[in-house]
């Protein structure tokens, strides 16, 4: 985590968005095959980008924060964690969260190298799956975790109950 006064920037940037339903295309249609989609019902979309210098040590902190932060709104208007809702999770790798404007273009020089990013993303997904499956409320409610494919362009369709979006840096 970037400390105040530290020259080192963040290891990761995450954007959270609650949803009523989300569908993510994980494989485009090709001749002879239809597009493949993953889908969740009510829950949380997690867009994640890792920066240069990020390592696997940061993953447990990110996962713990994201599954326990009280940003999911209940029917009664109370805010609870995604585990307490309980809700599903859709994880989307989002390298564009690392972009910086230079002139009239976007540059992504701060992003982690693709191979390292792919490994960190895989570990992040695995640890989120563990947290969701270990939670009794989520298991009983049928909450699921779905995820996108690292390094591919993906189509996203979302129904939200408000543009309820938060950015968190680690």
N, C-alpha and C positions, 0 to 999 in steps of 0.2 A: 504494500500500500504506500502510496506517495505520502511522505511526511511533510509537514509545513516546513519550508525553508530548504527542503531537499532538492537537489538538481535533477534527481531521477524522476521521470514521469511515472504515470500509472502503468501497471502490468496488464490491465484489462479494462475494457469499458463495456458495460452491459446496459441494454435498454429493456425495460419491463413494460408490458402492456397487457392489461386484463382483457379477456375476450369472452363472448358468449359461445363462439364457435370459430374455428380457424382450420383452413385447409391449405396444405403446402405441397406443391408439386416437387417431388424429389427426383423424378426422371421424366424428361420430355418424351412426347410421342415420337416414334420412329417408324419407318416403313415396316409393317407387319406387327407392330405392338403399340398399345395405347399408352398414354402418359400414366405415371404412377403418382399417387397422392397419399399423404398421411393426413389424418384429421383428428382434432380434439373438440370436445364440447367445452363447457364452461371451465375457464382456468386462466392460465398465465402463459403469455408468449415471452420467451427470453431470447433476445438477440445478443450475441456475444462476439467480441473482437479482442484478440490478444495482441499485445505490443511487444516490441523487441525487449529482451531482458526478462520476459515472463517465464516462469518455470512451474513445474508441477506442484511445488510447495504452496502456491497461491490457490489452487483448486479447492481444497476443503473449506477455506475461508469464504470464497465466493459462493460455493454451494450452500453452506450453512446460512449465510446472510440471505440469499435469495429465497430459500424455502421457508425461512422464519420471519422475514420482514412482513409487517402487517399492512399490506396494500390491496388485498382482495376484499371486495365489498360483499357482505352477506345480504340476503333479501331484506333484512331489517335495517340496513345502512351502517352496520358496524364493520370495522376493518379488522381482518384477521389474516393470518399467514395462509399461503396456498395449501399447506398441510392441514390447517384447521378448517378450511372452507368446507370440505375438501374439494380440490379441483385438479384438473389435468394440466400438463405442461407440454408446450411445444418449444423446442430449442432450435434456433436458426443461426447458423454461422453468418456473421455480418461484417465482413472486412471493411465495408464502407464507413463503419463507425470510427475507424481510425484515420479518416481523411482530414486533410488540412487544405485550405484554399491558398493557392499561390498564383497570383495574377488572376486569370479567369479559368484556371484549371484546378482540379483536385489532385493532391499527391498523397501517397500512402506509404511514405518512407518510414514511418514509425511502426508499421505493422510487423509482426513477427514473420520470420521466413515460413513459407508454405508448409514444409515438412514438419516443423516444430508446431506450427499452428494446428495442423491436422492431429497431431498427437495430443496436444493440450485439449482440443475440442473433444476428442474421443474420451479422454479421462474425465472431462467435465460432464459429458452425457452419462457415462457409467456411474459417476458418483451421484448425480441427480436421480438416476434410476434407482439406486440403492436407497436413497432417502425416501423416495415416494413409495417404494415397495415395502419398506420397513415400517411405514406409518399405517396403523390399524384403520384409521378413518378413511384413508385413501384406498386401501385395499378393499374395504367393505363397500365403498361407494362406486367402485369400478373406475376410479381415476387412473389415467394412463399417462405415459410419457412417450412422446413422438419427437422425432428430430429430423432436421434437414441434412443434406449432404455437403460436406466441406468442399469448398472450391468450385462449386457449380452455381450457375444462375438458377434461381428458383422462383416460381410464381406463387404468390400468397394471396389468399382470399380470407378476409376477416370480418366478422360481425362483432362490434364492440357495444358495450353499454356505456359509452362515453369515451372520449379521447383521453383515457387515463393512462398516461405514459410517464415513466421515470427513467432517468439516466443515473447510473451509479458507476463510479470508478473505483478500482482496487489497486 
